[in-house]
């Protein structure tokens, strides 16, 4: 796959240098997380970090009222590119190759892989300042492609497969001849529990569905030392992996859905961050879920209606470009040995005003057809359609 990078070396910003901006981005991630998981009556899995990463890159090409809307709705600070770089610098210490992970023997040292790519039209003119920002702060690879070539979707799918270790097999959005730019972020996580569960202790235990129906599901059991906290209408634990990562599990009170707003999530984080570790008797179901999210409606509902609408200003990327699609595919497996999760967020752009057709024709009444051999002019088939049902 052809690739070039803007002639700018990637910057590594020291964590904590923009502490206030980094905290603002943490709040932005939770804000997106609330929007991405707005249906607590269904199985949901999403990556707020992936969505924030993709939108932060998109912000690099936004101007005028579009930039102002993104900053206001997402709470993006002035130094958000540098702060995003700094915030993820520590996480990137755990980088590795997702393809190398043996899902039957998860790594004791967590593997966290973040990757960005921008697919641009061959010969197209994409703003140099935009590409330079992506190179400097996000290390985004830039891939010139022919979006009209039927092989191009496969090239993008190959990138997605490789950067997620095959956990996400295809890009969330289709591309075609009218695509002007496709930008992707991938996040991959694999880690063993700090103390794995004994598979022999997993049994079929009851689980109460939203409808009140009791079903039997595979459930892990074990005694664990974990941070434990109780709040209004919830209790929760932090179940550790190695390397300073943990799975935060929050159980609402009976009859209360597992849905929290940004402020409530912050309160849960404060409670558990300050909690002491205690020994608990834990019962936790295993699960494996995947989800495909159309983000256009989610982002518009969040307040980014102009950003994803036809009048957005992304002239810094290319005059006339608008967001034509936004989607995320995510998957997670939680079992006795640990957790594997992956997500890909994709933003597609096209020109705002496609060239209008010279003629419009609708075959909405009886018509005739012929199948012609071009060189000889012979009609191989000829017929009429009076009723296409």
N, C-alpha and C positions, 0 to 999 in steps of 0.2 A: 504494500500500500504506500503510495507516495505521501510524503510528509515534509513539511517545512515548518520552521519556527520563526517567529519574529526575531530580529537581531537584538534581543534583549535577554540578558542572563536572569535567571530566576533569583529573586530576593528571598532571603530567609530572615524574617522579622522575629526578634527575640520575644518570647512569651512574656506578657506583663508590661511590655513597653506602652501599649495602648489599653490599659486595664479597663477604663470606663467603656471604651468602644467594644472591647471583647465581651464585657458583661452585657452590653446592648445586643450583641449578636446572639448570645445565649438566650436572651429573652425573645429575640426574633425567631430562633429555632423552636422554642416552645409555642410561640404564636402560630407558626406554620403547623406544628404538630397537632394543635387543637383543630385547625381547619382540615387537616388531612385525615383525622379520625373522628369525624362528626357523626358517625353512625354506630353507636355502641351496641346496637342490637345485632350486629353482624361481626364476623371475624375480620379483623383489620390488621394490616401491617404496613408501615410506611417508614420513610427515612426523612425526617425534618432536615437533617444535616445535608443530605443530597439535594433536597429542594432549595435550601438556602444557598448552597454552593452554586447551583445553576442560576438562580435569580441574581446572586451577587455578580456573577460573570455577565449576565444580561444587563445589569445596571451600568456596567462599564461602557455600554453603547447607548445609554439612554440620555436624552436631552430635554431641556425645557420642562414643561408640565409633567411629562412622563417620569423624568428623574425625580421631580418633587413628589409625585404620587408614590413612587416606590420607596423613597426615603421615609415618608410619613407613615405609610401602611406597615412597612416592614420594620420601622424603627432603625433604619440604617444610619450609623454615625458617619461623620465626614470622612474619617480615616478607615472606612469599612474594608477596603481592599487589603490594607496593611494589617488590620486587626484580624481579618479572616485568615490571612497567612500565619499570623502569630498564634491564633487560637488552635490551629491544626498542626502547628509545628511539633508539639509534644506527641500528638497522636501519630504523626507520621514516623516517629521513632519505631513504631510497631509494623512498619510497612513490610510487605513480602509479596510473593507471587501466589495469587489465589489458586492457580492451576496445580501448584505443588501440594495443596492440602489434601491429606488423606482423611476423608470424612468418617472413617472407622477408627481413626486414631488422632483426635483433635489436638492441636498444639497447646502445651501447657503455657507457653508464652503466647498471648493473644496475637493474632495477625489482623491488622487493620489496613486495608488497602483503599486509597482514594485515587481516582484518575479522572482526568478531564480531556475532552476532545472537541474540536470544532471542525466540522466538515463544511468546506466552502466550494463554490463552483470554480472549476478550472477557468483561468483567464478572467475571473470576476474581480471586481475592485472592492475589497473589504477594507474598512478604515484601518490605517496603520496604527493609530493611537489605541484603538480598540484591541487589536491583536497584541500590541506591546504590553498593555495592561494585563491581558490574560497570560502572556508569557512571564511577565515579571512576578505576578502575585499568585498565579494558579498553575503555572507549569503546563499549560494546555497545549497539547499537540495539535497542529493545524494540518488538515488533510484535504488537499485539492481533489475534487472528484467531479465526474460528469453525472449530475443528478438524473439525467434522462437515460443513462445507461442502465439496463436491467440488472447489471451486476452490482451496482452501487449499494442497494439495500443489503446485499450479502456481505459487503465489506464492512458496513456499519454493524451488522449483526455479529460479525467475527470479532470486532472490537469489544462489543458488549459481552460476548461469551468469554473472551480472554480475560477481561478486567473483573469479571465476577466468578471466575472459575467454573463457568457453565451453569451457575445457579440461576442466572437470567439468560435465556438462550437467544432472545431477539430484542431488538430495540422497541421501545413502547410505541413509537410513531412510524408511520410509513413516510417515505420520501418519494419524490417524483420530479418530473421535468420542471414544475413550477416552484420547487424548493430553492430558496436563495441562501439558506444557511441552516445547519443542524448542529446544535450544541448539546453535549451530553456530559453528565457527571455520573460516576459509578462509585459506590461504597460497598466494601466487602468486609465482613467480620467473621472470624472463626476462633473459638476459644473453648478449652476444656474447663469444667468447673474446678475451682480450687480444691474441692473434695467431691469427686464424682459420686453419683448415686449407684447403688448396687442394683443391677438389672433384675436380680432374683427377688428384690423387694417391690418391684413394680407389679401392681395388680389392677383388676377392674373395680373401680370405685364409682359411686354415684356422683353425678354432676347435674346441677339444676339449671335447665335452660331458661331463657328469658320468658318463655311461655309458662314456666312452672313445671314442665315435664322433667322427670328424673331419668337420666340415661347413664349407662356405664361407660367409663372411659379409662384408658391406661393411665395410671397414676403412680408417680414415684414417691418414695417415702424415705425419710432419714432425719436424724438429729443434726442440727447445724448451729454454729455460732454465727449470728447475723445481727446487723443493726435492725432494730425493731422500733417502730413508732406508731402512735395512735393519734388520730385527729378527729375532727367533727365528721362523722359518717364514713370514716375509713380507718384501715390499719394497713401497715405495709412493712416490707423487709427489703434489705439489699443483699442479694445472694451473690457471693463473690466468684469471679473467675480469677485467674492469675493476673499479675501485671497491673493491678489497680483498676480493673474493670469489674463491673457488677451488673446483675440483672435486678432492676428495681421492680418489685411486684406490689401492686396496690389493690387491696380488696375492699370494695365499698360495703357499706352496711346493707343488710337484707332489704330488698325492694328498691335500692338506689342503683341507677345504671352506672357503669364504669366510664363516666364522662366528666371531665374537669376542665374549667376554663384556665386561661393563662395564669391568673392570680392564684387559683387553687393549686395548680401544678407547682408554682413557686413555693407555696406554703408546705406542700408535701416534701419538696426538695429540702427546705429549711429544716423540717422536722426530722427527716431521716439523716441528713448530713450531720446533725447535732446529736443523734441517738447513740446510746451505748450498745455494744454487742451483748446479746443474751443467747442462751441456748433454747432453741425452739424445736418442737416436733413438727416437721414440715411434710405436708402432702401437696404435691404439685403435679398436675397432669402434664403429659407430653403433648406437644402439638407441632403441626407442620402446616403452615398457611402461606398462600400466595395471593397477591392482589394487584390488579391493574387499575390505576386511578387516572381519569381524565382531569387534568389540573386546570383547564380553562375556566370551568364553572367554579371550582374551588377558589382560584385566585380572584376571579371577579367578585365572588361573594365575600372575600376577605377585604375587598376595597380596591383591588387593582383592575377595575373595569376598563379604565382608559388605557392602562398598560397593555392589556391583552385585546384591546379593541382596534378598530380599523384606523383610528387617527393618531396612534402612538408615534412618538418621535424617537426613531432609532437611526437617524441620518448619520450618526457617528460610525455606525456599522456599514450601512449602505443606504443612500437616499431611497425612500419609499418602502423600506422593509417594515413588515409588521409581524407580530407573533401569530402564526397560523395554527399552531398546535403546541400543547404542553401536556406531558403525561409522565407518570412514574409507574414502574413495575418493581415490586418488592416481594421478597420471600424470606421465610424464617423457619428453622427447625430447632426445637428445644427438646432434648432427650437426656438420657442418663449420663452421657459423656460430656455434654456441653451444648454449645449453641453455634449454629451457622446462619448467617443472615446476609442478604445482598439486596441492593436496590440500584436502579438506574433511573435518573431523571433526564428527560429529553425535551428541549425546546426547539421547535422548527419555525422558520421564518420564510416569508415569501413577499413579493412586491405587493404593495397596497392596491394598486390599480392594474390588474391584468388587461392586456390588450383586448378590446371588445371584438367579438366575432363580426365578420362582414355580413353574414347571413345567418338566420335562425330557421331551422326546419324541424318540424315534429311529424313523425310518421304516425299520426293519430287517426287515420282513416284507411280504408283498403288501399294497398299498394302492391307494386310488382317488384320482383327481384330476379337477378341473373348472377350466375357464377361464371366468370369469363376467364379464359386462358389468355394472358396478356399478349404473348408472342403471336398467336394465331387468331385471336379474336373469337375463338369458338366458345359458344355458350355451353358450359358443361351442365349447368342446371338453370332452369328458368321457371318462374312460377308467380303466383300472386298470394297475398295474404288478405283474406277477407275478415277473419276473426282470429287474432293471435292467441286466444285462450287454449 
